[in-house]
Amino acid sequence: MAQEPGNRTGSEIMIRHVRASDRDAVAAIFNSRHVNLGTQRLPYHADTDVEARLCDDPAKMKLVAEIDGNVAGYCELETWPTRPRIRHGGEIDMVATHPDFRGRGVGHALMEAIIDLADNWLQLTRLQLYVWDGNDVAVRLYQNFGFDIEGRLRRFVFINGEYRDALIMARLAEPARLKTET
């Protein structure tokens, strides 16, 4: 993969599926203050909880970004293959950067990979996500990938001693077309 926008180090960002051996690096991401302020999770995660989260699940795509062999970010895409009326959709459950790699294009690279999976492999035509009101950096990232704010969920989450609204954002893609031979 080429150098991503915002990656000022010149190091390439590689995207791959998460491995069990990534547990400690992913735990560091999950336990990071900036990640916990942007998720519904509590600030402390047991190793067993992280291991369980990383286990294979055919309905969830779990990717990591690597820079110079180090896990720099993590993301999840949840799909609903057993729910026929919404199996055309998916939810980006997390896009998170390791504290040592913030500002280097990791979130952009993970979003690019997840959207490629959704559009070109999984036949998803609707992607949605939740983001807390006031997380302007994340909102801009998602808007750069075609997500629009569809609604506001008032007092949705309690974070750092206060209630915060959630914005639900979604991106709609045209269904795949049948390629015709010429």
MDTraj code that builds the backbone (N, CA, C; nanometers):
import mdtraj as md
import numpy as np

residues = "MET ALA GLN GLU PRO GLY ASN ARG THR GLY SER GLU ILE MET ILE ARG HIS VAL ARG ALA SER ASP ARG ASP ALA VAL ALA ALA ILE PHE ASN SER ARG HIS VAL ASN LEU GLY THR GLN ARG LEU PRO TYR HIS ALA ASP THR ASP VAL GLU ALA ARG LEU CYS ASP ASP PRO ALA LYS MET LYS LEU VAL ALA GLU ILE ASP GLY ASN VAL ALA GLY TYR CYS GLU LEU GLU THR TRP PRO THR ARG PRO ARG ILE ARG HIS GLY GLY GLU ILE ASP MET VAL ALA THR HIS PRO ASP PHE ARG GLY ARG GLY VAL GLY HIS ALA LEU MET GLU ALA ILE ILE ASP LEU ALA ASP ASN TRP LEU GLN LEU THR ARG LEU GLN LEU TYR VAL TRP ASP GLY ASN ASP VAL ALA VAL ARG LEU TYR GLN ASN PHE GLY PHE ASP ILE GLU GLY ARG LEU ARG ARG PHE VAL PHE ILE ASN GLY GLU TYR ARG ASP ALA LEU ILE MET ALA ARG LEU ALA GLU PRO ALA ARG LEU LYS THR GLU THR".split()
xyz = np.array([
    [0.0847, -0.1173, 0.0000],
    [0.0000, 0.0000, 0.0000],
    [0.0894, 0.1238, 0.0000],
    [0.0473, 0.2250, -0.0646],
    [0.1242, 0.3489, -0.0720],
    [0.1114, 0.4270, 0.0576],
    [0.1957, 0.5274, 0.0677],
    [0.1883, 0.6164, 0.1831],
    [0.0527, 0.6858, 0.1838],
    [-0.0095, 0.6921, 0.3000],
    [-0.1428, 0.7500, 0.3135],
    [-0.1357, 0.8995, 0.3400],
    [-0.2446, 0.9737, 0.3055],
    [-0.2490, 1.1154, 0.3384],
    [-0.2326, 1.1338, 0.4879],
    [-0.1537, 1.2288, 0.5280],
    [-0.1319, 1.2551, 0.6698],
    [-0.0192, 1.1718, 0.7282],
    [0.0313, 1.0737, 0.6561],
    [0.1407, 0.9903, 0.7046],
    [0.2715, 1.0616, 0.6718],
    [0.3171, 1.1395, 0.7662],
    [0.4330, 1.2251, 0.7430],
    [0.5659, 1.1524, 0.7618],
    [0.5629, 1.0255, 0.8014],
    [0.6879, 0.9543, 0.8279],
    [0.7475, 0.8922, 0.7032],
    [0.6677, 0.8743, 0.6001],
    [0.7158, 0.8062, 0.4812],
    [0.7021, 0.6556, 0.4916],
    [0.6683, 0.6046, 0.6086],
    [0.6493, 0.4607, 0.6256],
    [0.5166, 0.4197, 0.5642],
    [0.5163, 0.3018, 0.5023],
    [0.3930, 0.2520, 0.4422],
    [0.3015, 0.1953, 0.5487],
    [0.1713, 0.2104, 0.5248],
    [0.0706, 0.1511, 0.6115],
    [0.0206, 0.0263, 0.5407],
    [0.0319, -0.0865, 0.6082],
    [-0.0177, -0.2131, 0.5541],
    [-0.1429, -0.2516, 0.6328],
    [-0.2451, -0.2960, 0.5607],
    [-0.3695, -0.3399, 0.6228],
    [-0.3775, -0.4916, 0.6106],
    [-0.4190, -0.5569, 0.7180],
    [-0.4345, -0.7017, 0.7180],
    [-0.5404, -0.7404, 0.8211],
    [-0.5809, -0.8674, 0.8165],
    [-0.6747, -0.9197, 0.9153],
    [-0.6036, -0.9299, 1.0506],
    [-0.6783, -0.9079, 1.1571],
    [-0.6221, -0.9172, 1.2910],
    [-0.5785, -1.0612, 1.3203],
    [-0.4761, -1.0761, 1.4027],
    [-0.4262, -1.2070, 1.4453],
    [-0.4325, -1.2150, 1.5978],
    [-0.4375, -1.3369, 1.6489],
    [-0.4360, -1.3561, 1.7950],
    [-0.3104, -1.2929, 1.8556],
    [-0.2013, -1.2955, 1.7829],
    [-0.0758, -1.2389, 1.8344],
    [-0.0792, -1.0860, 1.8445],
    [-0.1837, -1.0235, 1.7922],
    [-0.1984, -0.8773, 1.8013],
    [-0.2616, -0.8335, 1.9331],
    [-0.2950, -0.9296, 2.0192],
    [-0.3724, -0.8997, 2.1401],
    [-0.3157, -0.7837, 2.2218],
    [-0.1877, -0.7852, 2.2518],
    [-0.1320, -0.6812, 2.3383],
    [-0.1398, -0.5428, 2.2738],
    [-0.1116, -0.5354, 2.1452],
    [-0.1182, -0.4060, 2.0762],
    [-0.2627, -0.3571, 2.0678],
    [-0.3570, -0.4485, 2.0405],
    [-0.4978, -0.4096, 2.0342],
    [-0.5471, -0.3700, 2.1731],
    [-0.5013, -0.4399, 2.2773],
    [-0.5371, -0.4015, 2.4143],
    [-0.4880, -0.2604, 2.4440],
    [-0.3690, -0.2264, 2.3987],
    [-0.3177, -0.0905, 2.4193],
    [-0.4066, 0.0120, 2.3494],
    [-0.4579, -0.0236, 2.2317],
    [-0.5506, 0.0655, 2.1613],
    [-0.6797, 0.0783, 2.2401],
    [-0.7385, -0.0356, 2.2799],
    [-0.8655, -0.0338, 2.3528],
    [-0.8539, 0.0425, 2.4856],
    [-0.7386, 0.0360, 2.5505],
    [-0.7201, 0.1006, 2.6806],
    [-0.6753, 0.2456, 2.6709],
    [-0.6589, 0.2964, 2.5504],
    [-0.6154, 0.4353, 2.5306],
    [-0.7277, 0.5321, 2.5643],
    [-0.6922, 0.6384, 2.6311],
    [-0.7925, 0.7384, 2.6710],
    [-0.8672, 0.7933, 2.5501],
    [-0.7970, 0.8298, 2.4431],
    [-0.8646, 0.8900, 2.3278],
    [-0.9616, 0.7906, 2.2634],
    [-0.9316, 0.6611, 2.2681],
    [-1.0221, 0.5614, 2.2123],
    [-1.1442, 0.5464, 2.3025],
    [-1.1233, 0.5394, 2.4326],
    [-1.2353, 0.5229, 2.5239],
    [-1.3288, 0.6430, 2.5250],
    [-1.2767, 0.7597, 2.5017],
    [-1.3641, 0.8771, 2.4928],
    [-1.4520, 0.8728, 2.3684],
    [-1.4128, 0.7947, 2.2682],
    [-1.4890, 0.7870, 2.1439],
    [-1.5702, 0.6602, 2.1276],
    [-1.5742, 0.5736, 2.2306],
    [-1.6480, 0.4482, 2.2205],
    [-1.7428, 0.4328, 2.3389],
    [-1.8175, 0.3245, 2.3395],
    [-1.9059, 0.2932, 2.4510],
    [-1.8367, 0.2040, 2.5541],
    [-1.7114, 0.1757, 2.5327],
    [-1.6396, 0.0848, 2.6211],
    [-1.5864, 0.1552, 2.7442],
    [-1.5647, 0.0770, 2.8498],
    [-1.5029, 0.1296, 2.9707],
    [-1.3524, 0.1399, 2.9495],
    [-1.2818, 0.2147, 3.0342],
    [-1.1402, 0.2399, 3.0074],
    [-1.0430, 0.1263, 3.0375],
    [-1.0901, 0.0139, 3.0903],
    [-0.9988, -0.0955, 3.1230],
    [-1.0518, -0.2243, 3.0626],
    [-0.9650, -0.2959, 2.9942],
    [-1.0053, -0.4187, 2.9257],
    [-0.9162, -0.5332, 2.9693],
    [-0.9775, -0.6398, 3.0182],
    [-0.9022, -0.7594, 3.0544],
    [-0.8488, -0.8258, 2.9283],
    [-0.7337, -0.8907, 2.9414],
    [-0.6763, -0.9622, 2.8267],
    [-0.7752, -1.0627, 2.7693],
    [-0.8519, -1.1299, 2.8564],
    [-0.9484, -1.2286, 2.8081],
    [-1.0592, -1.1638, 2.7257],
    [-1.0986, -1.0413, 2.7621],
    [-1.1994, -0.9692, 2.6839],
    [-1.1454, -0.9343, 2.5458],
    [-1.0209, -0.8908, 2.5407],
    [-0.9595, -0.8562, 2.4122],
    [-0.9445, -0.9820, 2.3272],
    [-0.8982, -1.0917, 2.3869],
    [-0.8854, -1.2177, 2.3126],
    [-1.0188, -1.2595, 2.2529],
    [-1.1257, -1.2502, 2.3335],
    [-1.2587, -1.2886, 2.2848],
    [-1.3022, -1.1998, 2.1690],
    [-1.2712, -1.0737, 2.1780],
    [-1.3102, -0.9808, 2.0723],
    [-1.2372, -1.0094, 1.9416],
    [-1.1154, -1.0590, 1.9513],
    [-1.0352, -1.0840, 1.8316],
    [-1.0658, -1.2180, 1.7656],
    [-1.1446, -1.3031, 1.8322],
    [-1.1775, -1.4345, 1.7749],
    [-1.2503, -1.4179, 1.6424],
    [-1.2309, -1.5143, 1.5559],
    [-1.2967, -1.5120, 1.4250],
    [-1.4477, -1.5130, 1.4401],
    [-1.5117, -1.4343, 1.3593],
    [-1.6572, -1.4263, 1.3522],
    [-1.6896, -1.3969, 1.2065],
    [-1.7596, -1.4877, 1.1378],
    [-1.7842, -1.4666, 0.9946],
    [-1.8662, -1.3418, 0.9632],
    [-1.9331, -1.2855, 1.0615],
    [-2.0133, -1.1658, 1.0380],
    [-1.9359, -1.0368, 1.0668],
    [-1.8110, -1.0483, 1.1099],
    [-1.7335, -0.9288, 1.1429],
    [-1.5979, -0.9328, 1.0742],
    [-1.5655, -0.8233, 1.0101],
    [-1.4344, -0.8059, 0.9497],
    [-1.3522, -0.7251, 1.0503],
    [-1.2369, -0.7779, 1.0891],
    [-1.1520, -0.7127, 1.1888],
    [-1.0147, -0.6926, 1.1274],
    [-0.9788, -0.5683, 1.1088],
    [-0.8544, -0.5343, 1.0404],
    [-0.7613, -0.4573, 1.1327],
    [-0.6323, -0.4700, 1.1067],
    [-0.5330, -0.3855, 1.1719],
    [-0.4516, -0.3148, 1.0649],
    [-0.4006, -0.2002, 1.1035],
    [-0.3046, -0.1267, 1.0217],
    [-0.1680, -0.1469, 1.0860],
    [-0.0685, -0.1714, 1.0032],
    [0.0692, -0.1877, 1.0505],
    [0.1571, -0.0803, 0.9904],
    [0.2452, -0.0288, 1.0723],
    [0.3513, 0.0605, 1.0254],
    [0.4820, 0.0030, 1.0790],
    [0.5736, -0.0263, 0.9884],
    [0.7042, -0.0823, 1.0256],
    [0.6904, -0.2030, 1.1187],
    [0.5922, -0.2898, 1.0915],
    [0.5739, -0.4113, 1.1691],
    [0.5007, -0.3944, 1.3004],
    [0.4574, -0.2736, 1.3321],
    [0.3854, -0.2469, 1.4567],
    [0.2381, -0.2224, 1.4288],
    [0.1513, -0.2753, 1.5140],
    [0.0081, -0.2503, 1.4994],
    [-0.0179, -0.1039, 1.5326],
    [-0.0677, -0.0321, 1.4343],
    [-0.0899, 0.1117, 1.4481],
    [-0.2372, 0.1470, 1.4597],
    [-0.3275, 0.0535, 1.4267],
    [-0.4698, 0.0815, 1.4349],
    [-0.5511, -0.0444, 1.4203],
    [-0.6782, -0.0321, 1.4535],
    [-0.7701, -0.1451, 1.4527],
    [-0.9062, -0.0956, 1.4083],
    [-0.9783, -0.1786, 1.3327],
    [-1.1161, -0.1442, 1.2971],
    [-1.1993, -0.2703, 1.2818],
    [-1.3308, -0.2506, 1.2955],
    [-1.4259, -0.3606, 1.2811],
    [-1.5416, -0.3155, 1.1928],
    [-1.5857, -0.4087, 1.1101],
    [-1.7065, -0.3903, 1.0307],
    [-1.7990, -0.5064, 1.0632],
    [-1.9152, -0.4760, 1.1165],
    [-2.0136, -0.5793, 1.1480],
    [-2.1132, -0.5892, 1.0339],
    [-2.1406, -0.7130, 0.9908],
    [-2.2406, -0.7373, 0.8871],
    [-2.3507, -0.8243, 0.9458],
    [-2.4600, -0.8383, 0.8730],
    [-2.5757, -0.9117, 0.9221],
    [-2.6222, -1.0156, 0.8188],
    [-2.5395, -1.1155, 0.7895],
    [-2.5747, -1.2123, 0.6849],
    [-2.6950, -1.3004, 0.7194],
    [-2.7285, -1.3132, 0.8455],
    [-2.8423, -1.3986, 0.8842],
    [-2.9704, -1.3179, 0.9036],
    [-2.9666, -1.1913, 0.8710],
    [-3.0849, -1.1057, 0.8834],
    [-3.1221, -1.0566, 0.7435],
    [-3.2058, -1.1318, 0.6714],
    [-3.2299, -1.1079, 0.5291],
    [-3.2724, -0.9665, 0.4930],
    [-3.3463, -0.8996, 0.5779],
    [-3.3980, -0.7684, 0.5396],
    [-3.2958, -0.6568, 0.5541],
    [-3.1847, -0.6843, 0.6242],
    [-3.0814, -0.5812, 0.6373],
    [-2.9422, -0.6328, 0.6000],
    [-2.9356, -0.7486, 0.5355],
    [-2.8035, -0.8031, 0.5038],
    [-2.7288, -0.7209, 0.3985],
    [-2.7936, -0.6249, 0.3378],
    [-2.7269, -0.5354, 0.2427],
    [-2.6478, -0.4258, 0.3148],
    [-2.6574, -0.4230, 0.4477],
    [-2.5924, -0.3176, 0.5247],
    [-2.4864, -0.3700, 0.6186],
    [-2.4132, -0.2763, 0.6761],
    [-2.3120, -0.3080, 0.7756],
    [-2.2868, -0.1872, 0.8621],
    [-2.2222, -0.2125, 0.9750],
    [-2.1919, -0.1039, 1.0684],
    [-2.0436, -0.1039, 1.1013],
    [-1.9830, 0.0094, 1.0831],
    [-1.8438, 0.0255, 1.1232],
    [-1.8478, 0.0476, 1.2741],
    [-1.8000, -0.0526, 1.3468],
    [-1.8117, -0.0528, 1.4919],
    [-1.6968, 0.0205, 1.5588],
    [-1.5835, 0.0261, 1.4937],
    [-1.4693, 0.0933, 1.5555],
    [-1.3653, 0.1236, 1.4492],
    [-1.3088, 0.2422, 1.4582],
    [-1.1880, 0.2791, 1.3844],
    [-1.1017, 0.3484, 1.4880],
    [-0.9912, 0.2852, 1.5262],
    [-0.9116, 0.3369, 1.6373],
    [-0.7629, 0.3286, 1.6056],
    [-0.6914, 0.4286, 1.6492],
    [-0.5478, 0.4378, 1.6255],
    [-0.4716, 0.4198, 1.7556],
    [-0.3629, 0.3458, 1.7490],
    [-0.2735, 0.3306, 1.8640],
    [-0.2207, 0.4692, 1.9003],
    [-0.2065, 0.4999, 2.0303],
    [-0.1619, 0.6347, 2.0701],
    [-0.0283, 0.6767, 2.0083],
    [0.0597, 0.5822, 1.9811],
    [0.1903, 0.6167, 1.9236],
    [0.1854, 0.6494, 1.7753],
    [0.0687, 0.6287, 1.7117],
    [0.0607, 0.6448, 1.5662],
    [-0.0479, 0.7438, 1.5239],
    [-0.0961, 0.8247, 1.6155],
    [-0.2001, 0.9219, 1.5803],
    [-0.1447, 1.0255, 1.4833],
    [-0.2309, 1.0732, 1.3934],
    [-0.1918, 1.1777, 1.2993],
    [-0.1068, 1.1287, 1.1832],
    [-0.1052, 0.9978, 1.1588],
    [-0.0200, 0.9439, 1.0521],
    [-0.0993, 0.8763, 0.9412],
    [-0.2307, 0.9025, 0.9341],
    [-0.3107, 0.8489, 0.8250],
    [-0.3658, 0.7095, 0.8497],
    [-0.3556, 0.6597, 0.9722],
    [-0.4006, 0.5240, 1.0031],
    [-0.5519, 0.5120, 0.9879],
    [-0.6267, 0.6065, 1.0446],
    [-0.7729, 0.6033, 1.0330],
    [-0.8176, 0.6078, 0.8880],
    [-0.7542, 0.6909, 0.8084],
    [-0.7850, 0.7013, 0.6658],
    [-0.7611, 0.5679, 0.5965],
    [-0.6475, 0.5045, 0.6245],
    [-0.6148, 0.3772, 0.5603],
    [-0.7133, 0.2680, 0.6002],
    [-0.7514, 0.2645, 0.7271],
    [-0.8480, 0.1638, 0.7723],
    [-0.9847, 0.1868, 0.7084],
    [-1.0291, 0.3122, 0.7017],
    [-1.1580, 0.3421, 0.6373],
    [-1.1559, 0.3032, 0.4900],
    [-1.0473, 0.3333, 0.4229],
    [-1.0338, 0.2982, 0.2811],
    [-1.0463, 0.1470, 0.2622],
    [-0.9818, 0.0693, 0.3489],
    [-0.9863, -0.0765, 0.3379],
    [-1.1254, -0.1313, 0.3688],
    [-1.1901, -0.0783, 0.4705],
    [-1.3241, -0.1252, 0.5077],
    [-1.4243, -0.0946, 0.3966],
    [-1.4144, 0.0238, 0.3390],
    [-1.5073, 0.0605, 0.2315],
    [-1.4812, -0.0230, 0.1065],
    [-1.3555, -0.0531, 0.0787],
    [-1.3251, -0.1425, -0.0330],
    [-1.3888, -0.2796, -0.0104],
    [-1.3768, -0.3343, 0.1102],
    [-1.4415, -0.4624, 0.1412],
    [-1.5921, -0.4531, 0.1211],
    [-1.6521, -0.3480, 0.1759],
    [-1.7981, -0.3318, 0.1683],
    [-1.8460, -0.3203, 0.0239],
    [-1.7794, -0.2365, -0.0544],
    [-1.8241, -0.2082, -0.1912],
    [-1.7896, -0.3186, -0.2909],
    [-1.6698, -0.3719, -0.2807],
    [-1.6182, -0.4575, -0.3865],
    [-1.6153, -0.6066, -0.3546],
    [-1.6466, -0.6424, -0.2317],
    [-1.6399, -0.7830, -0.1936],
    [-1.7657, -0.8302, -0.1218],
    [-1.8224, -0.7475, -0.0363],
    [-1.9340, -0.7910, 0.0478],
    [-2.0709, -0.7510, -0.0064],
    [-2.0752, -0.6723, -0.1126],
    [-2.2001, -0.6278, -0.1744],
    [-2.2872, -0.5476, -0.0787],
    [-2.2250, -0.4698, 0.0092],
    [-2.3007, -0.3858, 0.1016],
    [-2.3338, -0.2539, 0.0324],
    [-2.4570, -0.2101, 0.0461],
    [-2.4968, -0.0829, -0.0147],
    [-2.5245, 0.0237, 0.0907],
    [-2.5225, -0.0152, 0.2187],
    [-2.5405, 0.0815, 0.3273],
    [-2.4377, 0.0521, 0.4356],
    [-2.3589, 0.1520, 0.4683],
    [-2.2688, 0.1462, 0.5829],
    [-2.3127, 0.2532, 0.6805],
    [-2.3158, 0.2173, 0.8083],
    [-2.3541, 0.3158, 0.9094],
    [-2.2547, 0.3106, 1.0238],
    [-2.2591, 0.4140, 1.1059],
    [-2.1743, 0.4204, 1.2240],
    [-2.2308, 0.5244, 1.3191],
    [-2.1845, 0.5186, 1.4420],
    [-2.2180, 0.6189, 1.5425],
    [-2.0907, 0.6936, 1.5777],
    [-2.1038, 0.8223, 1.5996],
    [-1.9919, 0.9052, 1.6435],
    [-2.0474, 1.0070, 1.7420],
    [-1.9687, 1.0408, 1.8438],
    [-2.0167, 1.1352, 1.9451],
    [-2.0094, 1.2776, 1.8919],
    [-2.1142, 1.3520, 1.9209],
    [-2.1165, 1.4935, 1.8857],
    [-1.9962, 1.5610, 1.9511],
    [-1.9265, 1.6409, 1.8749],
    [-1.8072, 1.7078, 1.9251],
    [-1.6783, 1.6400, 1.8817],
    [-1.6852, 1.5187, 1.8285],
    [-1.5667, 1.4504, 1.7775],
    [-1.5497, 1.4919, 1.6313],
    [-1.5117, 1.6160, 1.6128],
    [-1.5062, 1.6763, 1.4800],
    [-1.4054, 1.6096, 1.3872],
    [-1.2945, 1.5619, 1.4415],
    [-1.1944, 1.4945, 1.3582],
    [-1.2552, 1.3688, 1.2962],
    [-1.3249, 1.2903, 1.3771],
    [-1.3874, 1.1674, 1.3253],
    [-1.4988, 1.2008, 1.2260],
    [-1.5805, 1.2996, 1.2573],
    [-1.6898, 1.3375, 1.1664],
    [-1.6332, 1.3770, 1.0305],
    [-1.5258, 1.4563, 1.0293],
    [-1.4636, 1.4965, 0.9015],
    [-1.4080, 1.3755, 0.8261],
    [-1.3446, 1.2830, 0.8991],
    [-1.2927, 1.1626, 0.8344],
    [-1.4059, 1.0880, 0.7654],
    [-1.5150, 1.0666, 0.8357],
    [-1.6272, 0.9917, 0.7784],
    [-1.6911, 1.0684, 0.6625],
    [-1.7045, 1.1995, 0.6756],
    [-1.7604, 1.2791, 0.5658],
    [-1.6717, 1.2720, 0.4421],
    [-1.5415, 1.2650, 0.4610],
    [-1.4490, 1.2523, 0.3472],
    [-1.4699, 1.1221, 0.2710],
    [-1.5313, 1.0231, 0.3357],
    [-1.5603, 0.8959, 0.2708],
    [-1.7069, 0.8838, 0.2310],
    [-1.7784, 0.9960, 0.2271],
    [-1.9145, 0.9963, 0.1765],
    [-2.0235, 0.9707, 0.2793],
    [-1.9902, 0.9716, 0.4054],
    [-2.0912, 0.9536, 0.5099],
    [-2.1618, 1.0856, 0.5362],
    [-2.2923, 1.0774, 0.5555],
    [-2.3743, 1.1931, 0.5903],
    [-2.4375, 1.1701, 0.7264],
    [-2.4618, 1.2778, 0.7986],
    [-2.5314, 1.2685, 0.9271],
    [-2.6793, 1.2458, 0.8985],
    [-2.7329, 1.1361, 0.9508],
    [-2.8743, 1.1037, 0.9314],
    [-2.9593, 1.1419, 1.0520],
    [-2.8981, 1.1504, 1.1680],
    [-2.9771, 1.1822, 1.2856],
    [-2.8928, 1.2005, 1.4097],
    [-2.9597, 1.2433, 1.5141],
    [-2.8963, 1.2689, 1.6436],
    [-2.9712, 1.1885, 1.7489],
    [-2.8961, 1.1182, 1.8318],
    [-2.9520, 1.0451, 1.9443],
    [-2.9131, 1.1218, 2.0709],
    [-3.0089, 1.1866, 2.1305],
    [-2.9813, 1.2755, 2.2434],
    [-2.9457, 1.1969, 2.3695],
    [-2.8448, 1.2487, 2.4397],
    [-2.7951, 1.1871, 2.5641],
    [-2.7738, 1.0372, 2.5480],
    [-2.7107, 0.9995, 2.4419],
    [-2.6937, 0.8593, 2.4063],
    [-2.5909, 0.7873, 2.4931],
    [-2.4850, 0.8567, 2.5315],
    [-2.3736, 0.7916, 2.5997],
    [-2.3244, 0.8793, 2.7152],
    [-2.2760, 0.8154, 2.8198],
    [-2.2187, 0.8858, 2.9343],
    [-2.0673, 0.8686, 2.9267],
    [-1.9975, 0.9800, 2.9085],
    [-1.8522, 0.9769, 2.8907],
    [-1.7890, 1.0854, 2.9751],
    [-1.6888, 1.0447, 3.0511],
    [-1.6076, 1.1421, 3.1227],
    [-1.6934, 1.2365, 3.2072],
    [-1.7971, 1.1811, 3.2694],
    [-1.8793, 1.2580, 3.3619],
    [-1.9918, 1.3377, 3.3006],
    [-2.0200, 1.3175, 3.1721],
    [-2.1294, 1.3926, 3.1112],
    [-2.1991, 1.3101, 3.0037],
    [-2.3238, 1.3432, 2.9802],
    [-2.3989, 1.2797, 2.8722],
    [-2.3636, 1.3470, 2.7413],
    [-2.3525, 1.2668, 2.6369],
    [-2.3197, 1.3184, 2.5045],
    [-2.4206, 1.2652, 2.4043],
    [-2.4480, 1.3453, 2.3032],
    [-2.5316, 1.3006, 2.1914],
    [-2.4475, 1.2156, 2.0974],
    [-2.5139, 1.1262, 2.0294],
    [-2.4499, 1.0493, 1.9231],
    [-2.5083, 1.0956, 1.7905],
    [-2.4245, 1.0987, 1.6905],
    [-2.4690, 1.1236, 1.5543],
    [-2.4660, 0.9896, 1.4830],
    [-2.5731, 0.9584, 1.4135],
    [-2.5698, 0.8391, 1.3294],
    [-2.5393, 0.8882, 1.1877],
    [-2.4372, 0.8282, 1.1303],
    [-2.3939, 0.8654, 0.9967],
    [-2.4046, 0.7424, 0.9078],
    [-2.4303, 0.7643, 0.7817],
    [-2.4404, 0.6531, 0.6878],
    [-2.3877, 0.6945, 0.5509],
    [-2.3488, 0.5924, 0.4776],
    [-2.3002, 0.6068, 0.3404],
    [-2.3767, 0.5059, 0.2563],
    [-2.4405, 0.5550, 0.1523],
    [-2.5146, 0.4672, 0.0616],
    [-2.4367, 0.4519, -0.0677],
    [-2.4289, 0.3283, -0.1145],
    [-2.3600, 0.2997, -0.2401],
    [-2.4609, 0.2363, -0.3349],
    [-2.4379, 0.2546, -0.4618],
    [-2.5237, 0.1908, -0.5605],
    [-2.4988, 0.0408, -0.5589],
    [-2.6024, -0.0394, -0.5777],
    [-2.5819, -0.1840, -0.5855],
    [-2.4904, -0.2189, -0.7030],
    [-2.4170, -0.3281, -0.6888],
    [-2.3293, -0.3741, -0.7957],
    [-2.4108, -0.4052, -0.9208],
    [-2.3496, -0.3843, -1.0328],
    [-2.4174, -0.4119, -1.1603],
    [-2.3549, -0.5352, -1.2251],
    [-2.4332, -0.6015, -1.3042],
    [-2.3870, -0.7171, -1.3782],
    [-2.2964, -0.6691, -1.4900],
    [-2.1770, -0.7234, -1.4940],
    [-2.0850, -0.6875, -1.6015],
    [-2.1232, -0.7677, -1.7255],
    [-2.1405, -0.6988, -1.8349],
    [-2.1788, -0.7651, -1.9593],
    [-2.0557, -0.7762, -2.0492],
    [-2.0448, -0.8872, -2.1153],
    [-1.9351, -0.9101, -2.2096],
    [-1.9630, -0.8323, -2.3375],
    [-1.8618, -0.7764, -2.3972],
    [-1.8805, -0.7062, -2.5246],
    [-1.8059, -0.7732, -2.6356],
])
top = md.Topology()
chain = top.add_chain()
for i, resn in enumerate(residues, 1):
    res = top.add_residue(resn, chain, resSeq=i)
    for name in ("N", "CA", "C"):
        top.add_atom(name, md.element.get_by_symbol(name[0]), res)
traj = md.Trajectory(xyz[None], top)
